[in-house]
Amino acid sequence: MANSKSNMANSKSNMANSKSNITGVTESKAAMNRFKTEVASELGVNLKAGYNGDLTSKEAGSIGGEMVRRMIKKQEESMK
């Protein structure tokens, strides 16, 4: 019986954490989209809201590659 109560408490705790994780994921996605838009703009690649399937592989790759370069640079700077 005590084990059952413990499992129920853990289940409720996990549900609360899950909701806060969803908020964190949503905020992270929004931040990454802002970052992607900023990088694309700086590279002269025109992104539109929603689907961008008309981008060439070169355009999409240049955006993603630059994002990775910047994230690595920021991480390396934070480790100094």
ZAMARGU-4260 file (C-alpha; in steps of 0.2 Angstrom, whole numbers, plus 5000, padded with zeros to 4 digits):
<rodrens>
0) 5000/5000/5000 | 5014/5012/5004 | 5023/5008/4988 | 5007/5012/4979 | 5005/5029/4987
5) 5024/5033/4983 | 5021/5028/4964 | 5006/5040/4964 | 5016/5054/4971 | 5030/5051/4959
10) 5017/5050/4944 | 5010/5067/4949 | 5028/5075/4951 | 5032/5068/4934 | 5017/5076/4926
15) 5021/5093/4934 | 5039/5091/4927 | 5032/5086/4910 | 5022/5102/4909 | 5037/5113/4913
20) 5047/5103/4901 | 5035/5107/4887 | 5036/5125/4891 | 5055/5124/4890 | 5054/5115/4873
25) 5042/5128/4866 | 5054/5142/4872 | 5069/5133/4865 | 5060/5130/4848 | 5056/5149/4847
30) 5074/5154/4852 | 5081/5142/4838 | 5069/5149/4825 | 5074/5167/4829 | 5092/5162/4828
35) 5089/5153/4811 | 5080/5169/4805 | 5094/5180/4810 | 5108/5169/4802 | 5098/5167/4786
40) 5095/5186/4785 | 5114/5189/4788 | 5118/5177/4774 | 5105/5184/4762 | 5094/5169/4762
45) 5075/5174/4762 | 5066/5163/4774 | 5047/5164/4775 | 5035/5159/4789 | 5031/5141/4789
50) 5038/5129/4776 | 5053/5133/4766 | 5055/5118/4754 | 5060/5130/4740 | 5077/5133/4747
55) 5091/5125/4738 | 5102/5113/4748 | 5116/5125/4747 | 5105/5139/4755 | 5099/5127/4769
60) 5116/5120/4772 | 5124/5137/4774 | 5111/5142/4787 | 5113/5126/4797 | 5132/5127/4795
65) 5133/5145/4801 | 5122/5141/4816 | 5133/5126/4821 | 5149/5137/4819 | 5141/5151/4830
70) 5135/5138/4843 | 5152/5130/4844 | 5161/5147/4845 | 5150/5152/4860 | 5153/5136/4869
75) 5171/5137/4867 | 5171/5155/4873 | 5161/5150/4888 | 5174/5137/4893 | 5189/5149/4894
</rodrens>
